[in-house]
Amino acid sequence: MWTFVAWSLTLLFFAPVGWMVLTSFHREADAATNPPSPFAPLTTMNYGELFDRGIAPYLINSATASIFSTALVLALALPAAYALAIKPVEKWTNVLFFFLSTKFLPAIAALLPIYLIVKQGGMLDNVWTLVVLYTAMNLPLAVWMMRSFLAEVPREILEAAQVDGAGLLLTIRKVIAPVIMPGIAATSLICVIFSWNEFLFAVNLTAVRAGTAPVFLVGFITSEGLFLGKLCAAATVVSLPVLIAGFAAQDKLVRGLSLGAVK
């Protein structure tokens, strides 16, 4: 019974995604019918026009911003979480609250000062600006997640590494990192998803050279109307990298998200 319930809920949540994929293979006239018909003729015309329109640079920009910002987040979050979990600094609870407090301010409230700073620095329409912003946005979440994972590392293996003469960097790289690898994978995937889907800063701080995939999707909403078939095709292509990454790392994701749970 529970298997049937689980499959039913899965299909229910997947239905909008499946409908999006199906609509991407319909002509605009068929996609815009009300009510829409799932039995309309199928065509790949939308995908051909999509790549003719030049989606590849936007996907490359999204991948660049997501991958590099995630790498920076991990490089900064791991030693910070180590200091908060294994070697607690003084008033470490205040430090954790500070990281959390950086998420209190809505992003739209910080948009104007960030825009002015980026403009004065001559960094508008630059993908590395997004790398810095995405790193700052995802770092607090990564520190909190990594701390919960590091708190589960047995102290005995750390003491054994110290007895063998391992330094801090060697301990983190050779002892701690392999143990919490599922947690690192889960944190990386979440940071990539958040960076890949970010729209507010991308649409306001980029133009032609550094536009990301979400910015590209907005181009199908014009004064002439909504090009639903092409929009669904673009949304399908934009969703594929994240879906593939999630599917490839699903075992580590499940283990990572449960690694810091209370047993």
C-alpha positions in Angstrom: 0.0 0.0 0.0 2.8 2.4 0.9 4.6 1.6 -2.3 1.4 2.5 -4.3 1.1 5.8 -2.3 4.7 6.7 -2.9 4.4 6.0 -6.7 1.2 8.0 -6.8 2.8 11.0 -5.1 5.8 10.7 -7.3 3.7 10.8 -10.5 1.7 13.7 -9.0 4.8 15.8 -8.5 6.2 14.7 -11.9 3.1 15.5 -13.8 3.9 19.2 -14.4 7.4 18.3 -15.6 6.0 15.6 -17.9 3.5 18.1 -19.3 6.2 20.6 -19.9 8.3 18.1 -21.8 5.2 17.0 -23.8 4.3 20.6 -24.6 7.8 21.2 -25.9 7.1 18.8 -28.7 3.9 20.6 -29.8 3.5 23.4 -32.3 2.7 26.8 -30.9 -0.9 26.6 -32.2 -1.4 23.2 -30.4 0.3 24.3 -27.2 -1.9 27.4 -26.9 -5.2 25.6 -27.2 -7.6 25.7 -24.3 -8.0 23.0 -23.1 -4.6 21.7 -24.3 -4.7 18.4 -26.1 -2.0 15.8 -25.2 -2.7 14.0 -28.5 -1.6 16.9 -30.8 1.0 16.1 -33.5 4.6 16.0 -32.2 7.4 17.9 -33.7 11.0 18.8 -32.8 10.7 22.2 -34.5 10.8 24.1 -31.1 14.2 22.6 -30.2 15.6 23.5 -33.6 14.6 27.1 -33.3 15.8 27.1 -29.7 19.4 26.2 -30.6 19.3 28.6 -33.7 18.4 31.3 -31.2 21.7 30.7 -29.4 21.0 29.1 -26.0 24.5 27.6 -25.7 26.3 30.7 -24.4 23.6 31.1 -21.7 24.1 27.5 -20.6 27.9 28.0 -20.5 27.5 31.1 -18.3 25.2 29.3 -15.9 27.6 26.4 -15.7 30.6 28.7 -15.1 28.9 30.7 -12.4 27.5 27.5 -10.7 30.6 25.4 -10.8 33.1 28.0 -9.8 30.9 29.5 -7.0 30.3 26.0 -5.6 34.0 25.3 -5.6 34.7 28.5 -3.7 31.9 27.8 -1.3 33.3 24.3 -0.5 36.8 25.7 -0.1 35.6 28.3 2.4 32.9 26.3 4.2 34.9 23.2 5.0 37.6 24.9 7.2 34.9 27.2 8.7 32.7 24.3 9.6 35.8 22.5 11.0 36.5 25.4 13.3 32.8 25.4 14.5 32.3 21.7 14.9 35.6 19.9 15.7 37.7 22.8 17.2 35.0 25.2 18.4 36.1 28.8 18.5 35.1 31.2 21.3 31.4 32.1 21.1 30.9 29.7 18.2 27.1 29.9 18.6 27.2 33.7 17.8 29.3 32.9 14.7 26.6 30.4 13.5 23.9 33.0 14.2 25.8 35.6 12.2 26.0 33.3 9.2 22.3 32.6 9.5 21.5 36.3 9.9 23.0 37.1 6.5 20.0 35.3 5.0 17.4 37.5 6.8 17.7 40.3 4.3 15.6 39.8 1.1 17.7 39.8 -2.0 15.7 42.5 -3.6 16.5 44.9 -0.7 20.3 44.5 -1.4 19.9 44.7 -5.2 20.3 48.5 -5.5 23.5 48.9 -3.4 25.0 45.8 -5.1 24.2 47.2 -8.5 25.8 50.5 -7.7 29.0 48.8 -6.4 29.2 46.5 -9.4 28.7 49.4 -11.8 31.3 51.6 -10.1 33.7 48.6 -10.3 33.0 48.2 -14.0 31.8 44.6 -13.5 28.4 44.7 -15.0 27.6 42.0 -17.5 30.5 39.9 -16.2 30.1 36.2 -15.2 32.7 36.5 -12.4 30.4 39.0 -10.7 27.8 36.3 -10.4 30.5 33.9 -9.1 31.2 36.2 -6.2 27.5 36.9 -5.5 26.6 33.2 -5.6 29.5 32.3 -3.4 28.3 34.9 -0.8 24.7 33.7 -1.1 25.4 30.0 -0.7 28.2 30.1 1.9 26.0 30.5 5.1 23.9 27.5 4.1 27.0 25.4 3.3 28.6 26.2 6.6 25.6 25.1 8.5 25.3 21.9 6.5 29.0 21.1 6.7 29.1 21.7 10.4 26.3 19.2 11.0 28.2 16.6 8.9 31.5 17.2 10.7 29.8 16.9 14.1 29.2 13.2 13.2 32.9 12.5 12.5 34.3 10.1 15.2 36.9 11.9 17.3 38.9 8.7 17.5 40.0 8.9 13.9 41.1 12.5 14.4 43.1 11.6 17.4 44.7 8.7 15.5 45.7 11.2 12.7 47.3 13.5 15.2 49.2 10.6 16.8 50.5 9.8 13.3 51.7 13.3 12.9 49.1 14.6 10.4 48.7 18.3 10.2 45.5 20.2 9.9 45.4 20.4 6.1 46.4 16.7 5.7 43.8 15.7 8.3 41.0 17.6 6.4 42.1 16.3 3.0 43.0 12.6 3.9 40.8 11.8 6.9 37.8 14.1 7.2 36.9 14.7 3.5 36.6 11.0 2.6 34.3 10.4 5.7 32.0 13.3 4.9 32.1 12.9 1.1 28.3 12.2 0.9 27.7 15.4 2.8 30.1 17.3 0.5 28.2 15.9 -2.5 24.8 17.0 -1.0 26.1 20.5 -0.2 27.6 20.8 -3.7 24.4 19.8 -5.4 22.3 22.2 -3.4 24.7 25.0 -4.1 24.7 24.2 -7.8 20.9 24.1 -7.9 20.6 27.4 -6.1 23.2 29.1 -8.4 21.7 27.6 -11.6 18.2 28.8 -10.8 19.1 32.3 -9.5 17.3 34.9 -11.5 17.1 38.3 -9.7 20.8 39.2 -9.8 21.4 37.6 -13.2 18.6 39.6 -14.9 19.7 42.9 -13.4 23.5 42.6 -13.5 23.9 40.9 -16.9 23.0 41.8 -20.5 24.4 40.0 -23.5 27.8 38.5 -22.6 27.1 37.1 -19.1 23.3 36.2 -19.4 22.4 32.9 -17.7 19.9 30.3 -18.6 17.0 31.7 -16.5 17.5 35.1 -18.2 17.3 33.3 -21.6 13.9 31.9 -20.6 12.4 35.3 -20.1 13.0 36.1 -23.8 10.0 34.0 -24.8 7.6 36.3 -22.9 7.2 39.2 -25.3 4.7 41.9 -26.2 3.5 39.6 -29.0 2.4 37.0 -26.4 3.7 33.9 -24.7 5.6 31.4 -26.9 4.6 28.4 -24.8 6.0 25.6 -27.0 9.4 27.3 -27.3 9.4 28.2 -23.6 8.7 24.6 -22.6 11.5 23.4 -24.9 13.9 25.9 -23.4 12.8 25.0 -19.8 13.4 21.3 -20.6 16.9 21.9 -21.9 17.8 24.2 -18.9 16.4 21.6 -16.4 18.4 18.7 -17.9 21.9 19.5 -16.4 20.5 19.7 -12.9 18.4 16.6 -13.3 21.3 14.6 -14.6 23.5 15.8 -11.8 20.9 15.0 -9.2 20.3 11.5 -10.7 24.0 10.8 -10.8 24.6 11.8 -7.2 21.3 10.5 -5.8 22.9 7.8 -3.6 25.4 10.3 -2.1 22.6 12.9 -1.8 20.4 10.7 0.3 23.3 9.6 2.5 24.5 13.2 2.8 21.2 14.7 3.8 20.8 12.1 6.5 24.4 12.2 7.7 23.9 14.9 10.2 20.6 13.7 11.4 20.0 12.6 15.0 20.2 8.9 15.3 
